Amino acid sequence: MEFFFDPSSVAVVGASPERTGKSLLLNTAGSRDVAVYPVNPKYQDLEGLTCYPSVAAIPHPVEMAILLVPARFTPQILEECAAKGVRGVMIQSAGFAETGEDGRELQAKCVAIARQAGMRLWGPNCMGLVDVPGNKYFTFMSPNITGVLPPHGNLSLVVQSGMLSAGFLADLATRRGIAVNKACSIGNKCDVDECDVLEYLLGDDTTKGVALYLESMPRGRRFMELAEGASKPLVVLKSGRSASGAKAALSHTASLAGNARLTQGLLQAVGVGTARDFHQLVDLGRSLSLLPEIPAGARVAVLTFSGGAGILSCDLLEDNGLPLAELAPATLGELAKVFPVWMPPGNPVDLWPAMELHGPGPTLDHAVQAVSQDPNVDLVLLHTFLGGTQDQVNLARYKELLADQGKGMVFWALGLDQPVKEFETQAQAEGVPVFGELARTVDCLAAAARPRARAGAVPRPQASGNPLPTDLPPTLGVWDEYQAKRLLRAWEIPAVAEELVEDLEQARAAADKLGWPVVLKGLLPGEVHKSEKGLVCLNLDIPDKLEREFQRLKKVMEGQGSLVLQAQRKPDYELIVGYLKDAQFGPCVMLGMGGVTAELEPDVAFEMAPLDPSRALAMLGRLRMARRFDGFRGETPLNREALAQLICSLGDLGASHANISQVDLNPVAVCQGEPLALDANIIWEA
């Protein structure tokens, strides 16, 4: 990827004296240490540079080419680039796969030409690449934008959209004053995708964090591998939150996953932050790249000029799971030295009365020094009002005091427009996050306190390949729960005891053997939602009830399918454990709370399969209801190791059989702390 980010020479194909062709040439020609060759058969020279009629006519080596020409001419130009020995081509033109079938065919032709030549393609339908500290501007966005991008940024952006990246950069640079290190617009991703760019940025010394806006993740599994091994913070905004479609209705697992929930769950599993909108994407990324790595559940000290703002900060911190620091006695003693005698200090630290006595600057300096030494403080949230007559905020000193103790600092700043902008510019140079909204400030603090990706993560295990029992039906379509649970038991996944019954005599004998009460179920071919069809009969505690329901099901089923009798278990609570093969991420497992809440307010966690017990145990901790696993109102605590092993075994089962599409264990009952599958379905695809 180096030849895209730092090429020695670039051919600008489609350069012109006006509009986007001119902008592309001006930006590229202004890049540092790059030989630039305009290509356009209509002109002899452009912007003081010799203009060539074709790539082949350039008498010098060309490492990279940027194409801004009508899409139909692209294959011919790619052939020229291949013959010239160009290593990478950035296609910024539109008119490819985004336009329909003809465009997809044209794009596929371009990819074939490039792969035959061993040449990489970036785009098409993109805005290219901006590297601010490297002074590289390979983009047709207006020089009015590239010319005002502020320096000192350490956050790099990867943006799938084309024009959005230009507008986004303009907004960040001019209206919000946020510096960006690199901005990579990757468009249709016909070859180079977010994984290629992310891998490069993770090795880039000037990039300290990466924020990505993605509309698709075709190599989702590779992305997760990179994220899990990353030493830099990552934040993703993923668009396209629609449900997975009609196929999802076949199982609760796929329905609960959807497009967005699965992606977000997997990202969170490897420590990647997730954003809801574009500005939050940058705010989170910038905060994570600037703040030191701090412990989960970091304790916060709030220094404020307003009692009301301090109270609201406490509310927001609690909403985000961040505890307010209990200041040490020594810290309270230091603060008391500047506080009026009638006001004992606490946290939040309301500094206004002390500022009235000693002035804002000395008071704030004393308070920051005091909390910087407090062993109970991990993060400091400072409130400041700018535009008064006594603005005295010593950013460099505060940062040094707190950084020496491994503590993070973030500002909520409000006040007059110009002083706030000047303060934000100064904070940017010092590497200190500043926000204009208190809620966004706390969001970013919470993100910084979450566990990040595990650099050098342990490789995932290989799935064991247990064979299918020979007497099971063909592996296509939907298996009913009796067939499914036979396979589960072969993989040592605990399932409720049950027997197939053909007549009443067998049913009574099975009930005596399994123990009353029992459950009678009707299993129809291809039917996975038995309860909705009235095919599940509970609380059969005497022979008369069993006989009545047996006869009813026989009549309803009209001689189709089969009947199964199960021991009825009374769970403390129910879980859902599932498997699905996702188009982007491959084999995945899901754990969620069961019962009616599964659909009303899903509480789920996801992981890629196969997985080891440590990853499975971590899934348990990501559920909102995880505290219930410790025992609730006399319940036996969950055997976490047993549930983790069940999840691992299910992941192995699915990953070992490529044509398993979905598996539902719903519900998995927790009885006296032990997990047990009460119902199961397996969906096989061709």
VEXVO-315472 format. One record per residue (C-alpha): residue in three letters; x, y, z. Coordinates in steps of 0.001 Angstrom, whole numbers, padded with zeros to 6 digits, always signed. Layout:
<sites>
alaXYZ
...
</sites>
This chain:
<sites>
met+000000+000000+000000
glu+003019+002307+000275
phe+002761+003257-003423
phe-000676+004766-002745
phe+000368+006714+000344
asp+003893+007756-000636
pro+004470+007328-004379
ser+007561+008749-006032
ser+005627+009598-009217
val+001970+010013-010187
ala+000209+010212-013551
val-002950+012338-013345
val-005150+010973-016142
gly-007969+013367-016919
ala-006181+016514-015751
ser-007752+019634-017218
pro-007709+023437-016904
glu-011121+023553-015213
arg-013424+022006-012608
thr-012521+018704-010955
gly-009706+017905-013372
lys-008008+021147-012403
ser-008540+020575-008670
leu-007056+017075-008904
leu-003982+018363-010728
leu-003444+021327-008391
asn-003736+019124-005280
thr-001467+016398-006641
ala+001114+018855-007992
gly+001220+020552-004589
ser+002125+017301-002853
arg+005589+016965-001371
asp+008319+014906-003091
val+006124+013613-005922
ala+006833+013829-009650
val+003506+014644-011333
tyr+002647+013919-014977
pro-000680+015297-016315
val-002299+013117-019009
asn-004827+014555-021466
pro-004507+014411-025278
lys-006184+017830-025607
tyr-003371+019822-023989
gln+000387+020356-024344
asp+000877+021667-020819
leu-001207+022309-017709
glu-000338+024409-014649
gly+003232+024727-015869
leu+003679+020954-016290
thr+004183+019049-019540
cys+000935+017258-020416
tyr+001136+013872-022151
pro-001412+012331-024531
ser-001363+008946-022771
val+000264+007060-019920
ala+002374+005196-022459
ala+003799+008508-023722
ile+005261+009493-020347
pro+009051+009069-020709
his+009555+008405-016984
pro+008643+005595-014578
val+005169+005951-013043
glu+004447+004376-009670
met+000812+005402-009266
ala-001903+006704-011581
ile-005035+008638-010662
leu-007921+008323-013142
leu-010620+010966-013486
val-012077+010041-016882
pro-015427+008719-018144
ala-015875+005160-016896
arg-015978+003586-020373
phe-012358+004615-021055
thr-011007+003049-017860
pro-010192-000495-019136
gln-008061+000867-021972
ile-006153+003166-019606
leu-005641+000306-017146
glu-004089-001744-019939
glu-001682+001139-020581
cys-000875+001391-016865
ala-000199-002344-016693
ala+002170-002133-019672
lys+003893+000868-018066
gly+004525-001029-014827
val+002263+001150-012670
arg+001861-000478-009255
gly-001385+001140-008139
val-004272+002950-009816
met-006722+005198-007980
ile-009989+005418-009959
gln-011853+008495-008756
ser-014422+008451-011607
ala-017998+007284-011020
gly-020122+005125-013323
phe-019272+001624-012132
ala-020992-000920-009866
glu-023056+001795-008176
thr-024980+002349-011440
gly-026365-001137-012087
glu-025568-004327-013999
asp-023623-002680-016851
gly-021524-000803-014327
arg-020852-003983-012366
glu-019632-005708-015516
leu-017353-002772-016332
gln-015955-002773-012798
ala-015341-006529-012928
lys-013463-006080-016205
cys-011221-003468-014590
val-010484-005763-011658
ala-009596-008620-014014
ile-007120-006422-015918
ala-005485-005283-012690
arg-005188-008762-011207
gln-003698-010126-014405
ala-001006-007436-014158
gly-000484-007668-010389
met-001691-004073-010060
arg-003837-002759-007170
leu-006988-000676-007692
trp-008285+001964-005246
gly-011929+002988-005765
pro-013695+003591-008105
asn-016228+006310-007245
cys-014100+007849-004517
met-012424+011079-003414
gly-008978+009519-003033
leu-006427+010182-000320
val-005350+013113+001848
asp-002261+012932+004073
val-001981+016217+005985
pro+001358+015780+007822
gly+002858+014106+004742
asn+001560+016924+002512
lys+000033+014479+000015
tyr-003275+015455-001625
phe-004367+012825-004145
thr-007952+014034-004511
phe-010193+016173-006721
met-011847+017882-003756
ser-011509+021653-003882
pro-008111+023127-002985
asn-010140+025508-000812
ile-010662+022499+001468
thr-007247+020875+001293
gly-005593+024254+001763
val-007171+024896+005179
leu-006805+021478+006805
pro-005207+022127+010207
pro-001978+020322+011148
his-001157+018243+014252
gly-003930+015674+013805
asn-003266+012081+014836
leu-006682+010601+013924
ser-007000+009024+010467
leu-010311+008503+008662
val-011444+005731+006325
val-014658+006754+004548
gln-016482+004517+002087
ser-018585+007335+000664
gly-017025+009650-001905
met-018542+013139-001728
leu-019315+012691+001967
ser-015600+012573+002743
ala-015051+015979+001125
gly-017952+017592+002935
phe-016946+015946+006184
leu-013357+017184+005931
ala-014543+020695+005115
asp-016813+020725+008159
leu-014112+019362+010471
ala-011468+021788+009242
thr-013402+025046+009003
arg-016359+024818+011381
arg-015053+022528+014117
gly-011301+023084+013859
ile-010496+019383+014172
ala-007211+018213+012702
val-007087+014957+010751
asn-003968+012960+009967
lys-005080+011026+006876
ala-008436+010784+005131
cys-008946+007772+002854
ser-012030+007670+000623
ile-012298+004110-000743
gly-015567+004236-002722
asn-016757+000990-004298
lys-013833-001043-002894
cys-013447-003142-006040
asp-009971-004206-004809
val-008454-002089-002031
asp-010842-002118+000928
glu-010961-001017+004556
cys-008858-004004+005646
asp-005986-003028+003330
val-006092+000594+004437
leu-006524-000249+008134
glu-003533-002592+008066
tyr-001418+000235+006631
leu-002672+002801+009158
leu-002038+000483+012093
gly+001618+000501+011078
asp+001734+004263+010424
asp+003678+006081+013158
thr+001773+009363+012730
thr-001654+007744+013107
lys-002688+007216+016740
gly-006311+006212+016124
val-008573+005279+013200
ala-012241+006179+012613
leu-014104+004368+009823
tyr-017431+005030+008105
leu-018432+001823+006302
glu-021489+000853+004296
ser-020366-002767+003938
met-017709-005075+005387
pro-017211-007832+002799
arg-014086-009088+004588
gly-015581-008748+008044
arg-013618-011635+009499
arg-010289-010154+008388
phe-011335-006777+009788
met-012029-008378+013178
glu-008644-010092+013155
leu-006922-006759+012513
ala-008993-004998+015172
glu-008349-007657+017792
gly-004602-007381+017282
ala-004537-003572+017040
ser-002576-001482+019503
lys-004421+001675+018398
pro-008031+002615+019216
leu-010596+002087+016458
val-014107+003500+016042
val-016633+002423+013404
leu-019831+004000+012116
lys-021657+001300+010153
ser-024649+002302+008046
gly-027398-000033+006828
arg-029374-001034+009914
ser-032125-002952+008169
ala-033106-006443+009256
ser-031568-009369+007425
gly-034765-010031+005480
ala-037160-012942+005187
lys-034466-015531+005774
ala-034014-014239+009318
ala-037570-015295+010179
leu-036509-018933+010107
ser-034691-018588+013412
his-034549-016339+016458
thr-030769-016244+016157
ala-030789-014586+012736
ser-033717-012362+013703
leu-031937-011124+016818
ala-028720-010615+014870
gly-030055-008504+012012
asn-027414-006533+010133
ala-026592-003892+012719
arg-026750-005863+015966
leu-024390-008613+014827
thr-021852-006125+013484
gln-021980-003954+016588
gly-021731-006965+018890
leu-018683-008345+017093
leu-016992-004938+017009
gln-017512-004477+020723
ala-016174-007980+021358
val-012783-006946+019960
gly-012732-003550+021673
val-013821-001370+018728
gly-015907+001694+019564
thr-019164+002199+017676
ala-020710+005534+016713
arg-024239+006673+015855
asp-023435+009664+013628
phe-020545+011289+011785
his-019577+013847+014393
gln-019685+011278+017163
leu-017466+009054+015019
val-014772+011723+014942
asp-015285+012813+018552
leu-014915+009253+019829
gly-011944+008560+017583
arg-010208+011785+018543
ser-010761+011174+022271
leu-009502+007604+022138
ser-006425+008646+020183
leu-005577+011426+022653
leu-006485+009975+026046
pro-004170+007475+027734
glu-005437+003930+028138
ile-007388+003966+031349
pro-009017+001172+033353
ala-012555-000009+032714
gly-015024+001778+034987
ala-012576+004654+035448
arg-013237+006909+038451
val-013881+010523+037507
ala-013184+013797+039278
val-015316+016706+038062
leu-013908+020241+038376
thr-016621+022780+037636
phe-017527+026462+037952
ser-021227+025569+038328
gly-022997+023443+040902
gly-025769+022657+038412
ala-023305+021504+035741
gly-021618+019334+038357
ile-024913+017626+039240
leu-025742+017007+035569
ser-022244+015569+035085
cys-022920+013086+037892
asp-026164+012000+036202
leu-024476+011519+032829
leu-021518+009664+034331
glu-023827+007258+036131
asp-025841+006696+032936
asn-022598+005641+031224
gly-021393+003366+034016
leu-018599+005678+035174
pro-018289+006048+038952
leu-017605+009384+040582
ala-014233+009231+042341
glu-014272+009240+046129
leu-011579+011817+046768
ala-008892+010828+049258
pro-008699+012727+052582
ala-005387+014289+051525
thr-007014+015641+048344
leu-009949+017079+050282
gly-007472+018701+052671
glu-005605+020332+049794
leu-008822+021623+048262
ala-009964+022994+051622
lys-006964+025329+051611
val-008582+027435+048862
phe-012253+026836+049704
pro-014185+029238+051950
val-014541+027966+055520
trp-018293+027561+055160
met-018012+025181+052190
pro-016433+021723+052537
pro-015015+020416+049236
gly-016370+017266+047581
asn-016722+015658+044172
pro-017987+017288+041958
val-015556+020022+042967
asp-017530+023279+042705
leu-014743+025838+042402
trp-016738+029042+041963
pro-016698+030172+045638
ala-012946+029511+045762
met-012479+031393+042483
glu-014243+034386+044027
leu-011628+034362+046793
his-008439+033584+044856
gly-009205+034121+041155
pro-009974+031499+038470
gly-006384+030752+037416
pro-004779+030038+040816
thr-007863+028159+042047
leu-008071+025861+039022
asp-004307+025286+039090
his-004457+024271+042760
ala-007425+021946+042158
val-005867+020187+039164
gln-002635+019633+041102
ala-004579+018174+044032
val-006655+015678+042034
ser-003646+014703+039888
gln-002056+013194+043026
asp-005199+011352+044136
pro-004884+007546+043762
asn-008688+007266+043565
val-008913+009386+040390
asp-008424+007980+036866
leu-010034+010727+034748
val-010582+014442+035209
leu-013517+016265+033605
leu-012960+020021+033627
his-015684+022599+032950
thr-014641+026025+031739
phe-016381+029191+030634
leu-014452+031232+028071
gly-014936+034882+027241
gly-014911+036414+030701
thr-012343+038859+031970
gln-010234+036311+033827
asp-009789+033345+031493
gln-006786+031490+032869
val-006555+027853+031762
asn-003003+026516+031612
leu-003563+023577+029286
ala+000059+022509+028962
arg+000594+022468+032726
tyr-002621+020581+033467
lys-001861+017977+030855
glu+001651+017468+032217
leu+000425+017144+035806
leu-002173+014512+034913
ala-000157+012652+032263
asp+002691+012157+034756
gln+000219+010241+036914
gly-001255+008277+033981
lys-004566+010135+034177
gly-006706+011441+031325
met-008170+014935+030998
val-011045+016259+028917
phe-012719+019689+028762
trp-016299+020778+028426
ala-015993+024347+027156
leu-018707+026936+026684
gly-018700+030680+026300
leu-018212+033283+023600
asp-017561+032093+020054
gln-014079+033442+019385
pro-012509+032595+022774
val-013922+029061+022540
lys-012468+028600+019041
glu-009080+029884+020188
phe-009151+027528+023159
glu-010070+024573+020914
thr-007148+025399+018608
gln-004760+025535+021559
ala-006160+022285+022973
gln-005729+020609+019595
ala-002052+021548+019557
glu-001671+020189+023107
gly-003563+016996+022289
val-006411+017609+024749
pro-010037+016733+023804
val-012517+019617+024064
phe-016285+019354+023572
gly-019149+021805+023394
glu-021798+019352+024649
leu-021620+017833+028120
ala-023388+014622+027089
arg-020928+014056+024209
thr-018049+014744+026606
val-019178+011971+028936
asp-019869+009607+026002
cys-016238+009945+024974
leu-014968+009464+028517
ala-017028+006278+028744
ala-015599+005026+025443
ala-012059+005658+026671
ala-012785+003621+029799
arg-014015+000553+027912
pro-011615-002326+027236
arg-009792-001800+023958
ala-008581-004280+021382
arg-006076-006864+022570
ala-002788-006233+020776
gly-001259-009512+019718
ala-004455-011426+020470
val-004320-015183+020902
pro-005168-016983+017620
arg-008579-018598+017441
pro-008754-022363+017837
gln-009514-024720+014966
ala-012915-026392+015007
ser-012897-030081+015815
gly-014493-032136+013040
asn-016898-034597+014634
pro-018688-036572+011883
leu-022474-036634+011548
pro-024232-039762+012841
thr-024894-042002+009832
asp-028632-042501+010456
leu-029589-038813+010440
pro-031606-037394+007497
pro-030057-035623+004485
thr-028276-032367+005299
leu-030652-030003+003527
gly-033560-027946+004821
val-034815-027720+008404
trp-034197-030466+010943
asp-036799-030800+013664
glu-035717-030606+017275
tyr-035495-034379+017834
gln-033081-034757+014914
ala-031218-031599+015928
lys-030749-032688+019537
arg-029362-036052+018497
leu-026605-034135+016698
leu-026134-031809+019669
arg-025593-034755+022006
ala-022960-036130+019616
trp-021121-032842+020237
glu-021653-033166+024017
ile-024115-030259+024153
pro-026546-030963+027034
ala-030169-031383+025909
val-033366-032408+027688
ala-034247-036119+027828
glu-036948-037105+025294
glu-038416-039973+023309
leu-040352-040307+020061
val-043807-041803+020648
glu-046131-043318+018047
asp-049119-044356+020157
leu-050638-043763+023588
glu-049086-046855+025115
gln-045603-045632+024159
ala-046452-042152+025419
arg-047556-043393+028869
ala-044483-045613+029181
ala-042192-042751+028171
ala-043842-040414+030700
asp-043357-042966+033486
lys-039712-043312+032464
leu-038969-039591+032093
gly-041012-038571+035126
trp-044206-036538+035327
pro-045042-033820+034373
val-044063-034057+030730
val-044215-031968+027556
leu-045701-033296+024322
lys-044673-031685+021023
gly-045775-032141+017449
leu-042932-032031+014908
leu-044028-031112+011389
pro-041580-031151+008462
gly-039964-027713+007970
glu-041887-026116+010863
val-039682-024259+013374
his-042317-022182+015211
lys-044247-024905+017017
ser-045796-022789+019780
glu-047492-020453+017305
lys-049066-023509+015615
gly-050389-024940+018879
leu-048020-027913+018706
val-046565-027616+022240
cys-048485-029082+025222
leu-047107-028256+028700
asn-047887-029387+032249
leu-049104-032868+031377
asp-049016-034278+034909
ile-051594-037099+034678
pro-052381-039775+032038
asp-055791-038233+031182
lys-054200-034922+030144
leu-051556-036743+028125
glu-054224-038815+026317
arg-056358-035756+025512
glu-053455-033744+024060
phe-052067-036771+022242
gln-055344-037260+020409
arg-055638-033529+019657
leu-052180-033314+018105
lys-052761-036444+016024
lys-055867-034811+014591
val-054220-031418+013974
met-051185-032957+012289
glu-053285-035137+009945
gly-050854-038025+009976
gln-047788-035919+009171
gly-044596-035560+011173
ser-043990-037157+014552
leu-044632-036687+018269
val-041936-036337+020912
leu-042333-036535+024682
gln-039931-034644+026951
ala-039261-034324+030634
gln-040630-030956+031755
arg-038033-028805+033502
lys-038735-025676+035518
pro-035926-023210+034797
asp-034797-020349+037005
tyr-034522-018366+033763
glu-034055-018942+030050
leu-031283-018139+027582
ile-030981-018337+023815
val-027804-019745+022307
gly-027460-019738+018536
tyr-025187-020140+015570
leu-025361-018487+012159
lys-023141-018314+009111
asp-022959-014646+008159
ala-022065-013436+004675
gln-019535-010919+006049
phe-018192-012555+009199
gly-018570-016266+008520
pro-019371-018632+011426
cys-020713-016745+014472
val-022324-017639+017788
met-024887-015692+019783
leu-025837-015667+023463
gly-028900-013828+024701
met-031417-013645+027496
gly-034534-015669+026671
gly-038220-015390+027417
val-040431-012547+026220
thr-037615-010004+026685
ala-035706-011661+023838
glu-038011-009950+021351
leu-039184-006916+023344
glu-035721-005695+024387
pro-032973-007963+023024
asp-029974-008477+025302
val-027429-010339+023178
ala-023698-010833+022646
phe-021908-012198+019588
glu-018557-013814+018783
met-016962-015348+015740
ala-016585-019127+015767
pro-014727-021242+016527
leu-013882-019675+019863
asp-012117-020630+023076
pro-013670-020679+026584
ser-012147-017307+027529
arg-013973-015602+024654
ala-017184-017447+025511
leu-016938-016337+029148
ala-016415-012756+027977
met-019713-013002+026054
leu-021514-013640+029342
gly-020088-010443+030806
arg-021304-008325+027881
leu-024992-009011+028588
arg-026838-006297+030485
met-028390-008970+032720
ala-025041-010593+033514
arg-025437-009947+037251
arg-028214-012524+037344
phe-025652-015228+036625
asp-024220-014672+040125
gly-027485-015816+041721
phe-030661-013801+042236
arg-033112-014122+045131
gly-031917-017534+046157
glu-031150-018861+042660
thr-028120-021071+042235
pro-025265-019171+040542
leu-024748-020103+036911
asn-022127-022700+036069
arg-020340-020270+033764
glu-017776-022815+032610
ala-020527-025217+031532
leu-022322-022512+029527
ala-019034-021366+027984
gln-018296-024946+026911
leu-021788-025254+025412
ile-021190-022085+023354
cys-017769-023335+022217
ser-019180-026723+021220
leu-021975-025101+019223
gly-019427-022901+017458
asp-017326-025958+016644
leu-020377-027792+015304
gly-021342-024970+012972
ala-017801-024154+011830
ser-017119-027825+011077
his-020082-028183+008706
ala-020065-025527+005982
asn-023677-026125+004955
ile-025137-025430+008401
ser-026793-022037+008009
gln-028413-021495+011418
val-028807-023303+014739
asp-031261-022276+017452
leu-031077-023553+021018
asn-034173-021788+022272
pro-034678-021941+025084
val-031604-023033+026983
ala-032977-023468+030473
val-030816-022691+033494
cys-031908-025179+036163
gln-030063-025101+039471
gly-027253-023288+037717
glu-026812-025808+034882
pro-027604-024979+031207
leu-029821-027411+029287
ala-031207-027092+025736
leu-034986-027624+025816
asp-035599-026966+022121
ala-033374-026860+019057
asn-033515-026460+015297
ile-030836-026755+012648
ile-031187-025170+009205
trp-029059-026620+006425
glu-028428-024939+003081
ala-027242-026435-000171
</sites>
